[in-house]
Amino acid sequence: MKKISKVIAIIMVTVMVTASMAGCGLINKEITGTWKASKIEILGKSADFAEYAEEELGQPEDAREWTMEIKWYKKISMDQMGRKEKGTWNKKDDKYVLTVNDSDQEATVEDGKLVIENKGAKVTFEKE
């Protein structure tokens, strides 16, 4: 009976801590989750990201996706067309700063989609 009480107490503490973190804004549901690149806009043209990776970049079938798992504790796991990277993220004003390999990229969430713009290219990600 004592073991069951301990397990119940641990579960209750876990639920309370998670709820309090969500309540005070530590868990940002807007950006956290798994994102997949769906569209790219570059040089005035718009294309499906996987098609662009195949046709313009010559990527093989198993390397045509760009996915990011953005975690609530400010970490990122990214697979960019077969290249795996790790990084961090922070919120700055109304934007997010994604940092991978000491390189910062600003991102916004627009209509439920994550958008990264850099050097004339705009990549749109959808939550999976």
C-alpha positions in Angstrom: 0.0 0.0 0.0 2.9 2.3 0.8 4.3 1.8 -2.8 1.0 2.7 -4.3 0.8 5.9 -2.3 4.3 6.9 -3.4 3.4 6.2 -7.1 0.2 8.2 -6.8 2.1 11.1 -5.1 4.8 11.1 -7.8 2.1 11.2 -10.5 0.3 14.1 -8.8 3.5 16.1 -8.4 4.3 15.5 -12.1 0.8 16.7 -13.2 1.0 19.8 -10.9 4.4 20.8 -12.2 3.4 20.3 -15.8 0.2 22.3 -15.3 2.0 25.1 -13.5 4.6 25.3 -16.3 1.9 25.5 -18.9 0.0 28.1 -16.9 3.0 30.5 -16.6 4.0 30.2 -20.2 7.0 27.9 -19.9 5.4 25.5 -22.4 4.8 27.4 -25.6 2.3 25.3 -27.6 2.4 27.7 -30.5 5.9 26.6 -31.6 6.5 23.2 -29.8 5.9 20.1 -31.7 7.1 18.4 -34.9 7.2 20.5 -38.0 7.7 19.5 -41.6 8.7 21.8 -44.5 5.8 21.9 -46.9 6.6 24.9 -49.2 9.5 27.0 -50.4 9.3 30.4 -52.1 12.5 31.5 -53.8 13.3 33.9 -56.7 9.6 34.7 -57.1 8.5 31.1 -57.5 6.6 28.9 -55.1 7.0 25.1 -54.9 6.3 22.0 -52.8 9.4 21.5 -50.7 9.9 17.8 -51.5 9.5 18.5 -55.3 12.0 21.4 -55.0 14.5 19.2 -53.2 14.2 16.6 -55.9 14.1 18.8 -59.0 16.3 21.8 -58.1 18.6 20.2 -55.6 18.8 16.7 -56.9 18.1 15.1 -53.5 17.5 11.4 -53.5 14.0 10.2 -52.4 15.1 9.5 -48.8 16.5 13.1 -48.4 13.8 15.3 -49.6 12.3 16.3 -46.2 13.2 18.9 -43.7 11.7 18.2 -40.3 12.2 19.9 -36.9 11.1 18.7 -33.5 10.9 21.8 -31.3 10.7 20.9 -27.6 9.2 22.9 -24.8 12.5 23.0 -22.9 14.1 25.2 -25.7 15.8 22.4 -27.7 15.5 21.6 -31.4 16.2 18.3 -33.2 16.4 18.8 -36.9 16.7 16.6 -40.0 17.4 18.8 -43.0 17.4 16.5 -46.0 19.3 13.8 -44.3 21.6 16.0 -42.2 20.8 15.8 -38.5 21.4 18.8 -36.3 20.6 19.9 -32.8 20.0 23.5 -31.6 18.0 25.8 -29.3 15.2 28.3 -29.6 14.1 31.4 -27.8 11.2 33.8 -28.1 12.2 37.4 -28.9 9.3 39.9 -29.1 6.8 38.4 -31.6 9.4 36.1 -33.3 11.3 33.0 -32.5 15.1 32.7 -32.8 16.2 29.2 -33.8 19.9 28.6 -33.3 21.7 25.7 -35.0 25.5 25.5 -35.4 25.9 29.0 -33.9 23.7 30.4 -36.7 20.5 32.3 -35.8 17.4 32.2 -37.9 14.3 34.2 -37.2 11.0 32.4 -37.5 7.3 33.4 -37.1 4.1 31.5 -36.7 1.5 32.6 -39.2 -1.9 31.0 -39.4 -0.6 28.0 -37.5 2.4 27.5 -39.8 6.1 28.1 -39.0 7.8 30.4 -41.5 11.6 30.9 -41.8 12.9 33.6 -44.2 16.5 34.0 -45.1 18.4 35.5 -48.0 15.4 35.7 -50.3 14.0 32.3 -49.5 11.0 31.6 -47.5 10.3 28.1 -46.1 6.9 27.2 -44.6 6.5 24.3 -42.2 3.3 22.6 -41.1 2.8 20.9 -37.8 2.5 17.1 -38.0 
